[in-house]
Amino acid sequence: PKYADVYAALIAVVNSKLPEVGELMVKRAILAFRRYFKQRDKASCQAVCVFLVHLFHQGVIHELIILQLLSVLLDGRPTDDSVEVATHILQISGQ
């Protein structure tokens, strides 16, 4: 997550010329989020979420994807870890 903003900027540049690459990157990131969320791996889940938020900042993905991430994290019976990841997403997306 240290260089997530740099990677997101790189994907945004590549996405402007080759949109298929950006779409593939987003799909894989979402699949990774789903896998880490099921495994309850907080650190990896948070890292993928931070990357997706930076992709939102770069205009690669729509804001509804971030909203869907938040709804997955907070629907049902949210754990302390999922609430912590959700608040981290909101802090970064608000910057």
C-alpha positions in Angstrom: 0.0 0.0 0.0 3.0 2.3 0.3 3.1 3.0 -3.5 -0.6 2.4 -4.2 -1.0 5.9 -5.5 1.9 5.5 -7.9 0.7 2.2 -9.2 -2.8 3.7 -9.7 -1.3 6.6 -11.6 0.6 4.2 -13.8 -2.6 2.2 -14.5 -4.4 5.4 -15.3 -1.9 6.3 -18.0 -2.0 2.8 -19.5 -5.8 2.9 -19.2 -6.0 6.0 -21.4 -4.4 4.1 -24.3 -5.4 0.5 -23.6 -8.7 0.5 -21.6 -8.7 -3.3 -21.6 -5.7 -3.3 -19.3 -7.4 -1.0 -16.8 -10.5 -3.1 -16.8 -8.5 -6.3 -16.3 -6.6 -4.7 -13.4 -9.9 -3.6 -11.7 -11.4 -7.0 -12.1 -8.4 -8.7 -10.6 -8.3 -6.2 -7.7 -12.0 -6.8 -7.0 -11.5 -10.6 -7.1 -8.6 -10.2 -4.7 -10.7 -8.1 -2.4 -13.4 -10.8 -2.4 -10.9 -13.6 -1.7 -9.2 -11.6 1.2 -12.5 -10.6 2.6 -13.6 -14.3 2.8 -10.3 -15.2 4.4 -10.6 -12.3 6.9 -7.2 -11.1 5.9 -7.4 -7.5 7.1 -4.0 -6.2 5.9 -4.4 -7.5 2.4 -8.0 -6.5 2.2 -7.1 -3.0 3.3 -4.3 -2.8 0.7 -6.5 -3.7 -2.2 -9.2 -1.2 -1.0 -6.6 1.5 -0.8 -5.5 0.7 -4.4 -9.0 0.8 -5.6 -9.6 4.1 -3.9 -6.5 5.5 -5.7 -7.9 4.2 -9.0 -11.0 6.1 -8.2 -9.0 9.3 -7.7 -7.3 8.7 -11.0 -10.7 8.3 -12.8 -10.2 4.7 -13.7 -13.2 3.4 -11.8 -16.5 4.9 -10.9 -17.5 5.9 -7.4 -20.2 3.2 -7.2 -17.5 0.6 -6.9 -16.2 2.2 -3.8 -19.8 2.4 -2.5 -20.2 -1.3 -3.2 -17.0 -2.0 -1.3 -18.3 -0.1 1.7 -21.6 -1.9 1.5 -19.9 -5.3 1.5 -17.8 -4.3 4.4 -20.6 -2.9 6.5 -23.7 -5.1 5.6 -24.9 -7.9 7.8 -22.8 -8.2 10.9 -19.7 -6.0 10.5 -16.6 -7.0 12.5 -14.2 -4.6 14.1 -11.7 -5.2 11.2 -14.3 -4.5 8.5 -15.4 -1.3 10.2 -11.7 -0.3 10.5 -11.1 -1.0 6.8 -14.3 1.0 5.9 -13.2 4.0 7.9 -9.8 3.8 6.2 -11.4 3.8 2.8 -13.5 6.8 3.7 -10.5 8.7 5.0 -8.5 8.1 1.8 -11.4 8.7 -0.6 -12.0 12.0 1.1 -8.6 13.3 0.4 
